[in-house]
Each structure stands twice: as structure tokens, then as C-alpha cells.
Amino acid sequence: MSTADDPAKWCEEARNLAENGAAERAAALFERVLELGETAWRAQAALGLAVVLDDVGEVERARNADRVAISTGDPEYGARAAYHLALTHERVGEYALAAPAWRAVVDFGNPAYLPPAHLALARLADDADEFDAARDHWEAAIAMGDAEYGPPAAHDLAQRLLERGEPARAQRILAAGLKLIDRDAAPYAHARLAVALGIAYLDQAIGSFGAALGDEPSDAEVGPLATELLARTLPLRGRGAEATEVWRRGLSDPGSAAQVRARLRRDFGGDDDGDPADLWWEPVVEQAVSDGTLPALAGEAFGALDHMYAVLAVRQAGNGRERRPGDADEALDQAVAVPGDYPWGPLLRESFAERLRLAMGATELPDR
């Protein structure tokens, strides 16, 4: 081969041309190297051609060049070409076509490109509901110790383990992922895994509380405590309906109902003014706490108060007109009717009726 036909110099010159925006001239030089046939620079030239062609939008030609580089089996440029080929498919959503390229990256075994390949293959397997295959790739990505791809692999795998009811294993995976992160350099990634780890411990706690209860809680001390802990923890994982059922079971057990009710009412007001059972709203509030709907109940109460106030305030303001006989009665009628639209309205009505009956010494109530 003459000095004029020097593929090494052509590759170097082509790279310089590409870096300076002369894509067509760079591609021509890379192609001249490929025309020489099997040389030590064939893989390098094919990869360079693929990158240049991809940059100018000739994607299919770029992919063909990648395949040429892959076919050489070169551990560096072949692996990089497989990586590049996979990316050209992924960026346009051709994930099924990207999979063989990612597998080629893995087959090359170049540690520089293994972590992203394993992470990509894990997500593809996960999308196909192939958990075992996905788990193997996620674990491989974590084991590589790469600070960029290991933590997201740990997060993804832990999420699936939590969904499968394996919080202890998820904790180990997340702990391994956290060790790969420099907290100062990647605070968001660290926080993301730390929160996931906390959720894993939370799920494990839920399982432990549930196990302590069993089907028929009998221990007079452990049962009520486990009931409260489980019922107050489940909503943190979006399992409010299950929490309601836990409270219901505890309150229906004759042996633990009193203690469970005391724990349910832990944050209620004092009983200095008499027996709470005499207050019509106590069962409503208690039910709202056990159902996890206390904020909604508070919203209803304030909404009713706001409406009643508005009805009466309009009467007081008068809107700049002369007040007519009967205006006050009409406003009061409207205000009194407001709570009737809420589920607890009839209880308020019954309470008022009983108070009125006692005050008037009457045996029956007036219509109003």
C-alpha cells in the first residue's frame, strides 16, 4: 500500500473534517477506507461514516455503516457501532429494532457500554412483562457499579419488587444503588432512591403490622396497637379502602373495640363538657376518621357555614334597598335549609328538634 493510500491518515483527516462541519468530505474519506476491504481501520471508518451520515439525516445509510462496523467484531469500534445503532432506533420509538443492537453491545462485553445496554434491555423486557429477564439485566447494570446507569436500574428494579410484595429485597437493591451515588454531585438521584428506600421500609412495616393482626387479633394490647399502626400507615401507600376495613374489623371485635376506638379518637377534643356520645357529630367525625374522609367532612362543614353566612349577610346588608316584612324570615329559612344537602344534615335537624322539644316541653315538634 502506497503512502497515498494510508487509511490511518484518511480516518484522521475525516474526523477533522467532520469536526469542522465538512460532513460530505468526511464521509467520502471514510468510504475510501471501506473500499480498501478488510483492514485494521475498517471498523473505525465504518463507525465514523455512521456518525457523519446520522448527523446529516441519512439514517438508513448510517445504520448500514454501523452494521459493517459490528460485523468486524472489533471490541471497541464494533461495540460503539452497536450502541450507536441502538440509539438511532430508540430515538424514533423503534424499541423492538433497538433490542438486537443492545444485545450486540452486551455480546461485545466492552464494560464502557454494558451498563446502558443492560438498562435498556431491562426496560424492554419489563415492557414485555418478562420480569425474570428484566431483573437479570437490572442486576447486571447495578453490578457494573456505574454511577450513571446503576442508580436508575436500582430504582426500576425496586419498584417492580415492591409491586410484587418483596420489600426486603427492594431495600437491598436500593441500598446498593445509593452506594453508587455521590450525594453532592447528584442530589436529585440520591433523593429519588432515598425516598424509594423509605417506601420499601414502609411496605415492610405494613406487612409486619398485618401479620401481627392475623385473621383474628386476640392479644388485648398488641391487637389495638397493630390495628392503629396498620390503619394509619396504609393511606400513605394509597390504600385508604384497606385502612377503612382495618378500623372496621378492630371496632367490631368485642375484645378490642374499646381500645381501638380510643386510638381512633386519639386526636379528638377532650370530654370535659360531657359524654361525647351525646354530641350528634361525634359518630360522623369518628366515621370520617376511620374512612379517611375527614378533610372532605371539614370541607362540607365550612361550605355549609359559608353558605349560611352568605344568606344571612345578604339580609343584613340589605343590598341598598328598603327591607320588607318577611325578609328576615325568608333569609333564616334559607339558612336553616342549607345543611340538609349534606349527609350529616338530618342528624343536625334531629339534634335541633330534640333540643327544641326539651326547651318547649312539647311532646311533638312544629313543622318548622
N, C-alpha and C positions, 0 to 999 in steps of 0.2 A: 504494500500500500504506500503510495507516494505521500509526501508531506502535505500535498494539496488536498489529499483525501484523508484528513485527520478527523475522525468522528469526535474525539475528545474536544478538539478546538471548536468544531461545529456546535456541539452541545453547549459549550461555554458561551460562544457568541450568540447562540439562540436565546439563552437565558438572559443575557444582557439586552438583547433586542426586545424581548418580552417585557422586561422591567421598565423599558423606556417607551413602551406603547407601540412598538413596531410588531404587532401580532402576526401579520401576514408573512413578513420576512422571517420571523422566528419559526413559524410553522413550516415554512419551506426548508429551513435548515434541519429541523427535526426529521422531516420526511426524508431528506437526503441520507441521514444516518440510517433510517429504517430500510432504505433501498439497498443498503450495503449487505443486508441479510443478517445472519447470526453473528453479532459482535458483542463485545463486553459492554457496549454502550447502548444496546438495543432497548433494554428495559428503561433506562434513564431517558432516552429520546422519546419513547412511546408515552411515558408519563408526562414529559414536558409538552408534547404535542397535545395530549388530552387536556391539560390545564389551559393551554393557549386557546384551543378550539372552544372549550367551555366558556372562557371569558368573552369570546366574541359571539356566543349564542349558537354555535354549531354543536349542539348537544349530542346528537347521534354519532357524528364523526368522533367526538371526544370519547364517547363510550367505547367505540370500536378501538380507539387507540389505547384506552385503559385495558381492554381485553388482551391486546397484544402484549402489554407490559406484564399482565398477570400470567400469561402463557409462558413467559420466560422463566418463571419460578424464582426470580430474584428476591431474596429475603427482605430487601429494603424497598426498592422501587416497585416490585410486584405487589407488596403489601400496601404501599401508599396508593397504588393504582386501584386496588380493590376497595380501599377506603374512599377514594375519590368517586369511583363508580357508584358505590352505595349512596353517597351523598347526592349525586345527580338524580337518583330515583326518589330518595326521601323528600327532597325539597319540592317535588311536584306531587307528593302523595302516593307514589308507586311503591308502597311498602313491600308488597309481595315480591316485586322485582328486586328490591334492595336486599332482601334476605339472603339470596345466594352470594351476593357480593360480600355481605357481612360475614357469612360462613367462610368465604375465601380468606378474609382477613384473619379469622381465627386459625384457619389451617396453616397460614404462613407462620404463625406463632411469634411474630415480632411484638415484643412487650410494649412498644411505643403505641401500638394501635389496638391492642387487645381490649383495654378497658371500654372504649366507646363501642367496639364491636359487640362485646358481651352485653353491655347495657341495651344496645339497640335490639339484639336478638331476644333478650329477656322481655322487652316491651312488645315485640312482635308475637312472641309465644303467649304472653299474657292476653293480648288482644284476641288471640285464637282460643282462649280458655285452656291453654296447655300449661297448667301450673307447675308440674314437675320440671318441664323443660325450662320454663321461665325462672324457677328457683335456682336451677343449676347455673344459669348464666348470671343471675344477680349475685349469687355467692362467688362466682369466679371474678366478677368485676370488683367486688369488695376485697377479695383476697389479693388482688393485684396491688392494693394499697395506694391507688391513685386518688389524690385529693380532689380532683375534679369530677370523676365519674363514680368513685366509690360511695360517697355520701348519698347521691340520688338513688343509686342501686339499693342502698340500705333502707332508704325511706320507702321505695316502691315495694320491696320485699316485705318490710314490716307491716305495711298497710294490708297486704294480702294475708299475712299471718294473723293479724288482728281480726280480719273478716272471717277467717277460718277457726277462730277461737283458740289461738295459740299465743297468748300474750307473753308468756315467759320466753318463748323463742324469739318473739319480736323484740323483746328487751335486749337480748344478747346481740341481735343483729344491729340494733340502733346504737348500742354501746360501742360496737366495733366501728360503725360509721362515724361516730363522734370523735374517735381517736384519730381519724384521718384529717380532721378539720383544724385549721389554725383559726381560733375564735376571733382574733383581731383582724385577720385578713378576710375572713368570710363570716361576718356576724349573722347574716340572714340564714345561710346554710346551717350554721350551728344552732340558731334558734329554732329552725324548722325541725331538725332532728330532736332537739331537746323537748319540744312540745310533743312530738310523736312518742318519745320515750315516756313522758308523763302520762299520755293516754294509755300506753301499754300497761303501766303500773295501775292506772285506774281500772282498766278492764280486768286485770288480775284481782284487784280488790273486790270488784263486783262478783267475780266468780267465787271468791272466798266467802263473802257475805251470804251469797246464795247457798253455798254448801253448808254454812253454819245453820241456816234455817231448815234446810231439808224440806220434805213434804209436810211434816207435822212438827213444828217447833214446840218443844216441851220444856226446855230449860227456862225457868222463870226469870233469869237475869240475862242470859245470852240471847234468848228469842227476841224480846223487845228491842235490845240494842242492835242486833243484826237487822231487824226489820227497819229501824230508823236509818241505819247506815246505808242499807241497800236502797231504800226508797228515796233517800236524798241524793244518792250517787247516780242512779240510773238516768235521771233527766240530764245530767251533764254529758251523757253519750246519746242524747236524743231519744231516750227510751221512756218517755213520760207515761205511756199507757201501762207499761210493766210496773212502773213505780206506783201507779194507782192501785193496781192489783195487789202489790205487796202490802200497802196500807190496809186494803180491804181485808186481806187474809188475817193480818195482825189484829185488826179491830173485831173480827168475827170469832177469834179464839177466846173462849171464856177464861182460859188460864192466863192470858197475857193482855187482854183488851184494855184493862185499866192502865197498865204501864205504857202500852203502845199509844193510847190516847194522850197520856201525859207528855210523851215525847213528841207526838204530833203537834201538841199545843205549846211546845216549848217557847215559842216567840209571841204567844198571845199576851194580852194585857192581864193585870192582876185581878184577883177575885174579891177585892176589898169591898166592892159595892153589892155583894150578894152572890147567889148561886148563878154561874154563867148559863146554866140550863134554863133560867127564867128569861134570858135575852133571846129574842127571836132570831137574831142574826148569827148567834154562835154556831148553830149547826150549818148555816150557809157558809160561814168562814171556814169552819173545820172541813167541810166537804171540798171547798175550793183549794185548801192546802193539800189535801190528800190527792186531789185530781191534778194539781199543778196549775190551777187556773186562777190563783189569787190575783195576779196582775189584771186579768180580764174583769174579775169582780170589782176590783178597785176602780177600774175604768168605768164600769157601769154605774157605780155609786156616784162618782164625780160627774159623770154625764147627766145623771138624774138631777143632782144638785144644781148643776149649771143650767139645766133646762128650767127647773122650778124657779131659780133665782131670776132668770131672764123673764119668765112670765110675770112674776110679782114686780120686778123692777120696771117693766113697761107701764104697769098700772101706777106705780109711784111717780115715775117721770111725767106721765100724762101726755107725752108727745106734743106738748104745747097747746093742747085743746082742753076745753072745759070737761071736767069729769061728770059723768052721768050716773044717776042712781042705778045700782046694779052692776056697775063696772067692777067694783071690788069683789063682789060675789062671783062674777064670771072669772076673774083672774084667779081667785082661790080655787074654784072648781077645776080650772085648767091645771093649776099647780099640783093639787091633790091627785089628779088623774095620772100625772107623769110616771110615778113608779110602777103603775100597773102594766107597763110594757115590758118589764123585766121579770125574769124567772122568780125573783125574790119578792116581787110586788105583792102577791097575795098574802105572804107572811106579814108584811108591813101592815096591810089592811086588817088582818086578823088581830095583830097586836094593838092597833089603834082601837078597833071595835071593842076588844076586851077592856082596855083602859077606860073607854067611854062608858061602857056598861057599868063598871065598878064606880066610876065617878058619879054617874047619874042614878045609881041604884036601880037600874032598869033590868028587866029580865030579857027584853028583846031590843034590837037595835033599830034606830031610824034608818030610812032608806039612804040617806046621805051620809 
